[in-house]
Amino acid sequence: MRLTRPMLAVAGAAAVLALTGCGSGGDTHKVPPTATGSLESLAAEVKCKPNMQTDADEIRQAICKNTDGKFILATFATDRGQREWINDAKDYGGYYLVGRKWVAVGDNGVVKALRGTLGGDVELGTDHHAHAHSG
């Protein structure tokens, strides 16, 4: 059976979710219900003071830092705007914690830690290391 690109993406995401969702040795971290709210309320949940980068009607985006590390936190006016932003941003790689009209972007460890507080689903960006072009 030949796997198409979308099927591979879904299979890869399922593998990541399986890995991040399971603990070992009795370590059973439950993922809380997905948080909702303003950028400020989400930032307060994870104990960071947001450094606002974009404050517009469609998107609010800030750089946050807490004891788990540095990450980007963004909130969106619409589900469609959120999905378009994520799809564009994934070209840059990284780990994305996705909630209802919000996303947090950081390295794997930070996203895992944030998920323990905010809930949400983990999505992976594209790894371009294998796609280097010369020219």
Short mmCIF file of the C-alpha atoms (twelve columns), coordinates in Angstrom:
data_MODEL
# 
_entry.id   MODEL 
# 
loop_
_atom_site.group_PDB 
_atom_site.id 
_atom_site.type_symbol 
_atom_site.label_atom_id 
_atom_site.label_alt_id 
_atom_site.label_comp_id 
_atom_site.label_asym_id 
_atom_site.label_seq_id 
_atom_site.Cartn_x 
_atom_site.Cartn_y 
_atom_site.Cartn_z 
_atom_site.pdbx_PDB_model_num 
ATOM 1   C CA . MET A 1   0.000   0.000  0.000  1 
ATOM 2   C CA . ARG A 2   1.360   3.401  -0.999 1 
ATOM 3   C CA . LEU A 3   1.023   6.061  1.689  1 
ATOM 4   C CA . THR A 4   0.147   9.529  0.515  1 
ATOM 5   C CA . ARG A 5   1.651   12.587 2.141  1 
ATOM 6   C CA . PRO A 6   -1.488  13.358 4.245  1 
ATOM 7   C CA . MET A 7   -1.622  9.743  5.430  1 
ATOM 8   C CA . LEU A 8   2.033   9.929  6.467  1 
ATOM 9   C CA . ALA A 9   1.380   13.182 8.332  1 
ATOM 10  C CA . VAL A 10  -1.536  11.607 10.188 1 
ATOM 11  C CA . ALA A 11  0.499   8.486  10.981 1 
ATOM 12  C CA . GLY A 12  3.391   10.638 12.246 1 
ATOM 13  C CA . ALA A 13  1.082   12.745 14.400 1 
ATOM 14  C CA . ALA A 14  -0.530  9.613  15.825 1 
ATOM 15  C CA . ALA A 15  2.905   8.216  16.717 1 
ATOM 16  C CA . VAL A 16  3.890   11.464 18.451 1 
ATOM 17  C CA . LEU A 17  0.625   11.563 20.388 1 
ATOM 18  C CA . ALA A 18  1.110   7.934  21.418 1 
ATOM 19  C CA . LEU A 19  4.614   8.717  22.654 1 
ATOM 20  C CA . THR A 20  3.695   11.915 24.473 1 
ATOM 21  C CA . GLY A 21  0.489   10.520 25.932 1 
ATOM 22  C CA . CYS A 22  1.985   7.486  27.648 1 
ATOM 23  C CA . GLY A 23  4.133   7.394  30.743 1 
ATOM 24  C CA . SER A 24  6.394   4.605  31.918 1 
ATOM 25  C CA . GLY A 25  6.969   3.003  35.284 1 
ATOM 26  C CA . GLY A 26  3.613   4.011  36.733 1 
ATOM 27  C CA . ASP A 27  4.122   7.655  35.732 1 
ATOM 28  C CA . THR A 28  0.597   8.420  34.565 1 
ATOM 29  C CA . HIS A 29  0.327   12.150 33.886 1 
ATOM 30  C CA . LYS A 30  -3.224  12.902 32.903 1 
ATOM 31  C CA . VAL A 31  -3.779  15.646 30.380 1 
ATOM 32  C CA . PRO A 32  -6.212  18.190 31.816 1 
ATOM 33  C CA . PRO A 33  -9.194  19.503 29.866 1 
ATOM 34  C CA . THR A 34  -8.028  22.018 27.267 1 
ATOM 35  C CA . ALA A 35  -7.810  25.523 28.697 1 
ATOM 36  C CA . THR A 36  -9.672  28.449 27.168 1 
ATOM 37  C CA . GLY A 37  -9.452  32.178 27.614 1 
ATOM 38  C CA . SER A 38  -7.503  35.276 26.734 1 
ATOM 39  C CA . LEU A 39  -3.773  35.346 26.112 1 
ATOM 40  C CA . GLU A 40  -3.296  36.887 29.554 1 
ATOM 41  C CA . SER A 41  -5.359  34.221 31.320 1 
ATOM 42  C CA . LEU A 42  -3.515  31.390 29.513 1 
ATOM 43  C CA . ALA A 43  -0.178  33.011 30.388 1 
ATOM 44  C CA . ALA A 44  -1.258  33.268 34.035 1 
ATOM 45  C CA . GLU A 45  -2.123  29.540 34.031 1 
ATOM 46  C CA . VAL A 46  1.474   28.673 33.088 1 
ATOM 47  C CA . LYS A 47  3.001   31.402 35.263 1 
ATOM 48  C CA . CYS A 48  4.545   33.624 32.603 1 
ATOM 49  C CA . LYS A 49  4.355   37.347 31.983 1 
ATOM 50  C CA . PRO A 50  3.615   37.750 28.266 1 
ATOM 51  C CA . ASN A 51  5.896   40.032 26.247 1 
ATOM 52  C CA . MET A 52  3.396   41.159 23.578 1 
ATOM 53  C CA . GLN A 53  4.667   41.045 19.990 1 
ATOM 54  C CA . THR A 54  1.391   41.344 18.062 1 
ATOM 55  C CA . ASP A 55  -1.849  42.788 19.385 1 
ATOM 56  C CA . ALA A 56  -4.375  42.837 16.534 1 
ATOM 57  C CA . ASP A 57  -8.026  41.905 16.083 1 
ATOM 58  C CA . GLU A 58  -7.232  38.580 14.371 1 
ATOM 59  C CA . ILE A 59  -4.203  37.468 16.413 1 
ATOM 60  C CA . ARG A 60  -2.505  38.306 19.688 1 
ATOM 61  C CA . GLN A 61  0.984   36.889 20.066 1 
ATOM 62  C CA . ALA A 62  3.518   37.098 22.895 1 
ATOM 63  C CA . ILE A 63  6.846   35.634 23.912 1 
ATOM 64  C CA . CYS A 64  6.615   33.893 27.269 1 
ATOM 65  C CA . LYS A 65  9.189   32.455 29.622 1 
ATOM 66  C CA . ASN A 66  8.591   30.376 32.732 1 
ATOM 67  C CA . THR A 67  10.492  27.733 34.690 1 
ATOM 68  C CA . ASP A 68  9.949   25.251 31.818 1 
ATOM 69  C CA . GLY A 69  11.558  27.530 29.202 1 
ATOM 70  C CA . LYS A 70  10.767  30.062 26.503 1 
ATOM 71  C CA . PHE A 71  7.806   29.759 24.131 1 
ATOM 72  C CA . ILE A 72  5.425   31.708 21.921 1 
ATOM 73  C CA . LEU A 73  1.802   31.974 22.981 1 
ATOM 74  C CA . ALA A 74  -0.806  33.140 20.467 1 
ATOM 75  C CA . THR A 75  -4.584  33.541 20.558 1 
ATOM 76  C CA . PHE A 76  -6.857  33.882 17.549 1 
ATOM 77  C CA . ALA A 77  -10.213 35.481 16.768 1 
ATOM 78  C CA . THR A 78  -11.337 32.546 14.582 1 
ATOM 79  C CA . ASP A 79  -10.680 28.812 14.241 1 
ATOM 80  C CA . ARG A 80  -9.864  29.331 10.557 1 
ATOM 81  C CA . GLY A 81  -7.319  32.041 11.338 1 
ATOM 82  C CA . GLN A 82  -5.697  29.748 13.886 1 
ATOM 83  C CA . ARG A 83  -5.458  26.821 11.446 1 
ATOM 84  C CA . GLU A 84  -4.010  29.025 8.678  1 
ATOM 85  C CA . TRP A 85  -1.394  30.414 11.090 1 
ATOM 86  C CA . ILE A 86  -0.422  26.924 12.291 1 
ATOM 87  C CA . ASN A 87  -0.190  25.563 8.754  1 
ATOM 88  C CA . ASP A 88  2.108   28.438 7.736  1 
ATOM 89  C CA . ALA A 89  4.169   28.296 10.938 1 
ATOM 90  C CA . LYS A 90  4.761   24.538 10.709 1 
ATOM 91  C CA . ASP A 91  7.107   25.179 7.770  1 
ATOM 92  C CA . TYR A 92  9.550   26.497 10.376 1 
ATOM 93  C CA . GLY A 93  9.539   23.274 12.407 1 
ATOM 94  C CA . GLY A 94  9.003   23.118 16.155 1 
ATOM 95  C CA . TYR A 95  6.394   21.708 18.489 1 
ATOM 96  C CA . TYR A 96  2.879   23.146 18.672 1 
ATOM 97  C CA . LEU A 97  0.457   22.785 21.556 1 
ATOM 98  C CA . VAL A 98  -2.961  23.510 20.089 1 
ATOM 99  C CA . GLY A 99  -6.090  24.469 22.001 1 
ATOM 100 C CA . ARG A 100 -9.354  26.174 21.095 1 
ATOM 101 C CA . LYS A 101 -8.293  29.442 19.426 1 
ATOM 102 C CA . TRP A 102 -4.810  29.349 20.995 1 
ATOM 103 C CA . VAL A 103 -1.427  27.795 20.320 1 
ATOM 104 C CA . ALA A 104 1.859   27.575 22.231 1 
ATOM 105 C CA . VAL A 105 5.074   26.973 20.288 1 
ATOM 106 C CA . GLY A 106 8.350   25.805 21.792 1 
ATOM 107 C CA . ASP A 107 10.733  22.904 22.041 1 
ATOM 108 C CA . ASN A 108 9.520   19.421 22.885 1 
ATOM 109 C CA . GLY A 109 10.182  19.667 26.646 1 
ATOM 110 C CA . VAL A 110 8.447   23.023 27.014 1 
ATOM 111 C CA . VAL A 111 5.402   21.902 25.017 1 
ATOM 112 C CA . LYS A 112 5.095   18.705 27.097 1 
ATOM 113 C CA . ALA A 113 5.257   20.731 30.319 1 
ATOM 114 C CA . LEU A 114 2.681   23.254 29.067 1 
ATOM 115 C CA . ARG A 115 0.365   20.422 28.030 1 
ATOM 116 C CA . GLY A 116 0.340   19.229 31.648 1 
ATOM 117 C CA . THR A 117 -1.261  22.552 32.625 1 
ATOM 118 C CA . LEU A 118 -3.151  23.731 29.531 1 
ATOM 119 C CA . GLY A 119 -4.194  20.431 27.941 1 
ATOM 120 C CA . GLY A 120 -4.503  20.586 24.170 1 
ATOM 121 C CA . ASP A 121 -3.055  18.531 21.321 1 
ATOM 122 C CA . VAL A 122 0.567   18.350 20.210 1 
ATOM 123 C CA . GLU A 123 1.354   18.912 16.529 1 
ATOM 124 C CA . LEU A 124 4.788   18.768 14.902 1 
ATOM 125 C CA . GLY A 125 6.273   21.229 12.460 1 
ATOM 126 C CA . THR A 126 8.149   20.203 9.322  1 
ATOM 127 C CA . ASP A 127 11.756  19.099 9.741  1 
ATOM 128 C CA . HIS A 128 13.717  20.712 6.902  1 
ATOM 129 C CA . HIS A 129 17.100  19.232 7.827  1 
ATOM 130 C CA . ALA A 130 16.597  16.518 5.201  1 
ATOM 131 C CA . HIS A 131 15.452  19.047 2.574  1 
ATOM 132 C CA . ALA A 132 18.476  21.338 2.365  1 
ATOM 133 C CA . HIS A 133 18.827  22.906 -1.060 1 
ATOM 134 C CA . SER A 134 22.051  24.123 -2.606 1 
ATOM 135 C CA . GLY A 135 22.080  27.061 -4.903 1 
# 
